[in-house]
Each structure stands twice: as C-alpha cells, then as structure tokens.
Amino acid sequence: MSFKIPNIPPTTNKGIRFPNDLIEQVEEAIRGRDCTFSAFVVAAVRAALESLEEEQTPQDGPEE
C-alpha cells in the first residue's frame, strides 16, 4: 500500500457561543487526549446529523 497525502477539507471559521458549563464539560472530556475543542465539536455535529438522518429515513420492518 502506498502512502497518500491526506486532503484537508476546506473550512470556514464560524463564531459560536457556548454556555460556560458546556465548554467545561467538553474540555473535561478531551483533557489528556489528542483532540481539540473544534475537532470534538465537529465530530459531535456529524454524529447529531447522522442521527437525524436515521430518524428521518423510513425503517424497514413489520408494519402494524
């Protein structure tokens, strides 16, 4: 397998306000890990969007 230089997706800087208690919780969750606040938030938003998509997709299963 050959090495491929990773592509960094284009980004846009967005100012967003967080409640102080939420900031503290995120910082505690990432403390001692190789993760930035921004990376955590991006991952959390992706997970939330995937969850919403799953909720909106009709589930195959028995009909009642």
N, C-alpha and C positions, 0 to 999 in steps of 0.2 A: 504494500500500500504506500502510495507516495504522499508526501506532506503537502497540504493545501493551505495557503494563507487564508485565514478566515475573513469573511466580509463583515464589516460593521455596518448595520443598517443605519440609514440616515435618521437623525434625531432632531427634535425641536425642544427648546427649553420652554417649559411652562411653569409659571409661578402658581403655586397652590398652597393654601393654608390648611394646616392640620391642627386638630385640638392637641394641646400640650400632652395630655395623658396618652394619646395615641402615638405621638412621637416617642415618648418614653418607652412604651411597650415595644415598638419596632426596634428601637435602639437596644433594648434588653435582648430581644430575640436574635439580633445579629451580632451581639457582642462576642468577641473571640472567634468569629467566623470570617471567612474570606468573602464578605458580602458588603456592598454599600447600601445606604438607605435607598438610593434611587433604584438599584437593582432589585431590592426587596419589593418596592412599590410596583415596579414594572411586572414582576412575577405575580404579585397578588392581583393586579388588574387583569393580567392574562387569564389567571385561574378563574376570576369572577366572570369574565366574558365567556369563557368556555362553559362555565356552569349555567349561565343564562341561555347560551345556545342549546345546551342539552335540555333545559326546561322547555324551550320553545319548539324543539323537534318532537313530532308525534312519536310516541313509544309504540313499538310493535309488541303485541301481547294479546291476551284474551280480552275480548270485548264483553262487556256486561250489559 
